[in-house]
Amino acid sequence: MNSRVDKLNSEFKRYIAEILAKRVKDPRISELYTIIDVNCDRELSTAKVYVSVFSTDVYKAAETFNAIKDNAAFIRREISKNMHIRKVPEFEFILDTSMAYGQKIDELLNEINKENGDR
């Protein structure tokens, strides 16, 4: 990937996180989340935004992610106002479940180790 797109990905990630934290006033965003990564295509037409939501409540986690997704157009407008680039991509928000998956694997391994220790 070229360095310009890499720099833009980093800037998009920072701006998206800042806009969500400071300017989006959606009550459905009630759970802790993080922007994991942004991958923009070379033409700057689309960018995949990977979001991880941390919650013990599956419903609230889904609501938080949907609220973030629903604010994509607002986020894009805010970025176009603040970043001086000719073209701001369409943002496609994707739920990243790798952290939850990793946590589940850790729990299973701990359970196996505990069972082996009891023998």
Number of C-alpha atoms within 10 A of each C-alpha: 7 7 8 10 16 15 11 18 20 15 15 24 19 14 18 21 17 13 16 20 12 9 11 15 12 13 9 15 21 14 16 11 19 14 19 13 18 24 20 23 14 13 10 15 12 15 20 17 22 18 21 20 22 17 16 9 9 11 10 17 21 17 16 23 22 15 18 20 18 13 16 17 12 14 23 18 11 15 19 15 11 9 14 9 10 8 11 20 18 16 22 16 20 16 17 17 14 10 12 14 11 11 12 12 12 12 12 12 12 12 12 12 11 11 10 9 8 7 5
